[in-house]
């Protein structure tokens, strides 16, 4: 009887100790989440580093975020926190989450950050600011154009022929550029920098820096800028809401094409046999990103050449790009450049061919925010 009593007492003490440890970890994580929100982190960002098991903790911390974060971050928390009936993670999982949340860098686009799902609303706001109203036919025309563009991008992603994929991407970009020129033709010449938004892309898997290289080459021809916080693999695309939305959609498809052709292009098997896969893929990725950037720029340049009266519209688009660049220079003033140098000839050739003909370049500066 005494032994049984002692066993129950020991078990009770152990359970109490585990409960106290769990409660302390939960409280510490809540404090870290509030600090993260103050540093510009949204629930989407936090899931990317801590996993979806963090959801119950996000809901608990949301009430305390309002006094510590920018307006853009606070509203992102309201949109991105999920209703969750799950219990908080177990003690070992909590320790891992706490470790991942410690010393998160500051995300410096916190004043203008938003998310992809909210871009449609922001596009309507930008249209109202430019024209004083959002006519139903304007919204329906934009939807029709986007459907056509996305159809071309899906076809490009589904084909196994590199030249066909490149042609479809070029057509999608030309369609997008024509629509942009038509849309901005009667906008005020002084586009408001307050309309700038930033959407974050959580890069996963291998070759993150090279994925960002591709993203940067997609962003620039579409009047956007991009930056990578390399310590947490989060990239930001900064620009007009409509331009940012197009960049995100275009990059998603191209990044999947990049992965497919990197593995199946003619030199991939030969490089594997020679144990040169890493060098081959690095060179492939540099060439692919360069060529995509050139392809998009050429597609843009081909559109105004076919039209009359686009000069003023082009100036508006240039101003959009200048506004994004100005924001980058003022907010990410401690950012540094990354350089990419191809070292495998066949990998570079295959990368060029995967996105069709291009000009060879040995180094590419891409901006990364290392300061945090």
C-alpha positions in Angstrom: 0.0 0.0 0.0 2.8 2.4 0.9 4.7 1.5 -2.3 1.6 2.2 -4.4 1.1 5.5 -2.7 4.8 6.5 -3.3 4.5 5.6 -7.0 1.4 7.7 -7.4 3.1 10.6 -5.6 6.2 10.4 -7.9 4.0 10.2 -11.0 2.1 13.3 -9.8 5.3 15.2 -9.3 6.6 14.2 -12.7 3.4 15.3 -14.3 3.4 18.6 -12.5 7.0 19.2 -13.5 6.2 18.4 -17.2 3.2 20.7 -17.1 5.2 23.6 -15.5 7.9 23.1 -18.2 5.3 23.1 -21.0 3.6 26.2 -19.6 7.0 28.0 -19.3 7.9 27.1 -22.9 4.6 28.3 -24.2 5.0 31.6 -22.4 8.5 32.0 -23.7 7.4 31.2 -27.3 4.5 33.7 -27.0 7.1 36.4 -26.0 9.3 35.4 -29.0 6.3 35.7 -31.3 5.5 39.2 -30.1 9.1 40.2 -30.7 9.0 38.6 -34.1 5.9 40.6 -35.0 7.7 43.8 -33.9 10.5 42.8 -36.2 8.1 42.5 -39.2 7.3 38.8 -39.2 3.8 37.6 -40.2 2.2 34.2 -39.5 3.1 33.0 -43.0 6.7 33.8 -42.4 6.7 32.2 -39.0 5.2 29.0 -40.3 8.0 28.9 -42.9 10.6 28.6 -40.2 8.7 26.8 -37.4 6.2 24.6 -39.2 2.4 24.5 -39.1 2.5 23.1 -35.5 2.9 26.7 -34.4 -0.7 27.6 -35.4 -2.2 27.3 -31.8 0.6 29.5 -30.5 0.0 32.1 -33.2 -3.6 32.4 -32.2 -2.7 32.9 -28.6 -0.1 35.5 -29.4 -2.3 37.5 -31.8 -4.0 39.5 -29.1 -0.7 40.8 -27.9 0.7 41.7 -31.4 -1.3 44.9 -31.9 0.8 47.1 -29.7 4.1 46.0 -31.1 3.9 45.8 -34.9 3.3 48.1 -37.9 -0.2 48.4 -39.3 0.7 46.3 -42.3 2.0 43.5 -40.0 -1.0 43.7 -37.7 -3.5 43.4 -40.5 -1.4 40.5 -41.9 -1.7 38.7 -38.5 -5.5 39.2 -38.7 -5.7 37.6 -42.1 -3.2 34.9 -41.7 -3.9 33.4 -38.2 -5.9 30.2 -38.7 -8.8 29.0 -36.5 -7.2 26.1 -34.7 -8.7 23.5 -32.4 -5.5 21.6 -31.9 -3.6 21.6 -28.6 -0.2 23.2 -28.5 2.6 20.9 -29.5 4.3 18.6 -27.0 7.3 19.6 -24.9 10.0 18.4 -27.3 8.3 20.1 -30.3 7.9 23.3 -28.3 11.7 23.3 -27.6 12.4 23.0 -31.3 9.9 25.8 -32.2 11.5 28.0 -29.5 15.0 27.3 -30.9 13.9 28.3 -34.4 12.2 31.5 -33.2 15.2 32.8 -31.3 17.3 35.6 -32.9 15.1 36.1 -36.0 16.3 39.0 -38.2 14.3 42.1 -38.7 12.3 42.1 -42.0 12.7 45.6 -43.2 9.7 45.8 -45.5 7.3 45.6 -42.5 5.6 49.0 -43.4 4.3 47.7 -46.8 4.2 43.9 -46.4 1.0 42.1 -47.6 0.2 38.6 -48.9 -0.8 37.2 -52.2 -4.4 36.5 -51.2 -4.9 40.2 -50.4 -3.4 41.6 -53.6 -6.7 41.6 -55.5 -8.1 44.1 -52.9 -5.0 46.2 -53.1 -5.2 46.2 -56.9 -8.7 47.6 -56.7 -7.5 50.3 -54.2 -4.7 51.3 -56.6 -7.1 51.5 -59.5 -9.5 53.7 -57.5 -6.6 56.0 -56.5 -5.6 56.3 -60.2 -9.1 56.6 -61.7 -11.4 57.6 -58.9 -13.5 54.4 -59.4 -13.3 50.7 -60.0 -15.7 50.0 -62.9 -17.0 46.4 -63.0 -15.9 46.1 -66.6 -12.4 47.0 -65.7 -12.3 44.3 -63.1 -13.7 41.7 -65.4 -11.3 42.7 -68.2 -8.4 42.3 -65.8 -9.7 38.9 -64.8 -10.0 37.8 -68.4 -6.4 38.9 -69.2 -5.1 37.1 -66.1 -6.8 33.9 -67.1 -5.2 34.1 -70.6 -1.8 34.8 -69.1 -2.1 31.9 -66.5 -3.3 29.6 -69.3 -0.2 30.3 -71.3 2.0 29.8 -68.2 0.3 26.5 -67.4 0.9 25.3 -70.9 4.6 26.4 -70.6 4.9 24.4 -67.4 3.3 21.3 -68.8 5.4 21.0 -72.0 8.7 19.0 -72.0 10.0 21.1 -75.0 12.2 23.9 -73.9 11.7 26.1 -77.0 7.9 25.8 -76.7 8.0 26.7 -73.0 10.1 29.8 -73.7 7.8 30.9 -76.5 4.7 30.5 -74.3 6.4 32.5 -71.5 7.3 35.3 -74.0 3.7 35.4 -75.2 2.4 35.6 -71.6 4.8 38.5 -70.9 3.8 40.4 -74.0 0.2 40.0 -73.1 0.9 41.3 -69.7 2.9 44.3 -71.0 0.2 45.2 -73.5 -2.4 45.2 -70.7 -0.1 47.3 -68.4 0.4 49.9 -71.2 -3.4 50.1 -71.7 -4.1 50.3 -68.0 -1.6 53.1 -67.2 -2.2 55.1 -70.3 -4.6 57.5 -68.5 -3.0 57.2 -65.0 -1.6 60.4 -63.4 2.1 60.8 -64.4 3.0 61.1 -60.7 2.4 57.6 -59.4 2.2 57.6 -55.6 5.0 55.7 -53.8 2.4 55.0 -51.0 0.9 52.3 -53.3 4.0 50.2 -53.1 3.5 46.7 -51.5 5.9 43.9 -50.6 5.0 40.2 -50.9 7.3 37.6 -49.4 8.3 34.4 -51.1 9.4 31.5 -48.9 12.0 29.7 -50.9 12.4 26.0 -50.1 14.4 23.0 -51.1 17.9 23.2 -52.6 19.6 26.0 -54.5 17.8 28.8 -52.7 20.2 31.5 -53.8 19.8 30.5 -57.4 16.0 30.4 -57.1 16.3 34.0 -55.8 18.5 34.8 -58.8 15.6 33.7 -61.1 13.1 35.7 -59.0 15.2 38.8 -59.4 15.4 38.4 -63.1 11.6 38.0 -63.3 11.0 41.1 -61.0 13.1 43.7 -62.8 11.4 43.6 -66.2 8.0 43.9 -64.4 8.9 47.2 -62.6 9.6 45.4 -59.3 12.6 44.9 -57.1 13.5 41.9 -54.9 15.7 41.2 -52.0 16.7 38.0 -50.1 17.1 37.6 -46.3 19.5 34.7 -46.8 19.6 33.5 -43.2 15.9 32.5 -43.3 15.3 32.0 -47.1 12.7 34.7 -47.4 12.6 36.9 -50.4 10.5 40.1 -50.8 9.1 41.3 -54.1 8.4 45.1 -54.0 6.4 47.1 -56.5 2.9 48.1 -57.6 0.3 45.5 -56.5 -0.6 44.4 -60.0 3.1 44.0 -61.0 3.9 42.1 -57.8 1.0 39.7 -58.4 2.2 39.0 -62.0 5.8 38.5 -60.8 4.7 35.9 -58.1 2.6 34.0 -60.6 5.2 34.0 -63.3 8.0 33.0 -60.9 6.0 30.1 -59.5 5.7 28.5 -62.9 9.2 29.3 -64.1 10.8 27.9 -60.9 9.1 24.6 -61.4 10.3 24.6 -65.1 13.8 25.5 -63.8 13.8 22.4 -61.6 12.5 20.1 -64.3 14.9 21.2 -67.1 17.8 21.3 -64.7 17.3 17.5 -64.0 16.4 16.4 -67.6 18.5 18.6 -69.9 21.0 16.8 -72.2 24.1 17.3 -70.1 22.5 16.4 -66.7 23.2 12.6 -67.0 26.7 13.1 -68.4 27.5 15.5 -65.5 26.2 12.9 -63.0 28.4 10.2 -64.5 31.4 12.5 -64.2 30.4 13.4 -60.6 30.0 17.1 -61.6 26.3 17.5 -60.9 26.7 20.4 -58.4 28.9 22.4 -60.8 26.6 21.6 -63.7 23.5 22.7 -61.9 25.0 25.9 -60.6 26.0 26.9 -64.2 22.6 25.8 -65.5 20.8 27.9 -63.0 22.8 31.0 -63.7 22.3 30.7 -67.4 18.5 29.9 -67.1 17.9 33.0 -64.9 19.9 35.3 -67.2 18.0 34.0 -70.2 14.6 34.4 -68.6 15.4 38.0 -67.7 16.5 38.7 -71.3 13.5 37.0 -72.7 11.1 39.0 -70.6 12.9 42.3 -71.5 12.8 41.5 -75.2 9.1 40.6 -74.9 8.4 44.0 -73.2 10.4 45.9 -75.9 8.5 44.2 -78.7 5.2 45.5 -77.5 5.7 49.3 -77.7 7.4 48.9 -81.0 4.0 47.7 -82.4 1.9 50.4 -80.8 1.6 54.2 -81.1 1.2 56.6 -78.2 2.8 54.4 -75.6 5.5 56.9 -74.6 3.7 58.3 -71.7 2.5 54.9 -70.5 6.1 53.6 -70.6 7.1 56.6 -68.4 4.5 55.5 -65.8 5.9 52.0 -65.8 9.4 53.4 -65.4 8.3 55.5 -62.5 6.9 52.4 -60.8 10.2 50.7 -61.2 12.0 53.8 -59.9 9.7 53.9 -56.9 10.5 50.3 -56.0 14.2 51.0 -56.4 14.1 54.1 -54.3 12.3 52.1 -51.5 15.0 49.4 -51.7 17.8 52.0 -51.4 16.3 53.7 -48.4 15.1 50.7 -46.4 17.7 48.1 -47.3 20.7 50.4 -47.2 22.9 47.8 -45.6 22.2 45.1 -48.2 25.1 43.4 -50.0 25.5 41.9 -53.5 25.8 38.2 -54.3 27.7 37.1 -57.4 27.1 34.0 -59.4 29.8 32.5 -61.6 29.2 29.6 -63.9 32.0 27.0 -64.0 30.5 24.1 -66.0 30.4 24.9 -69.7 27.7 22.3 -70.6 25.6 23.3 -67.7 25.7 26.9 -68.8 24.8 25.9 -72.4 21.9 23.7 -71.3 20.6 26.5 -69.1 20.7 28.9 -72.0 18.9 26.4 -74.3 16.3 25.7 -71.6 15.2 29.3 -71.7 16.4 29.7 -75.4 19.2 31.8 -76.8 20.9 34.4 -74.6 24.1 36.4 -74.1 26.7 34.8 -71.9 27.6 36.6 -68.6 30.0 35.4 -66.0 28.8 37.3 -63.0 25.4 38.6 -61.8 25.0 41.0 -58.9 21.9 40.2 -56.8 20.9 42.0 -53.6 20.7 40.2 -50.3 19.9 41.6 -46.9 22.4 40.0 -44.7 22.2 42.5 -41.9 18.8 41.4 -40.6 
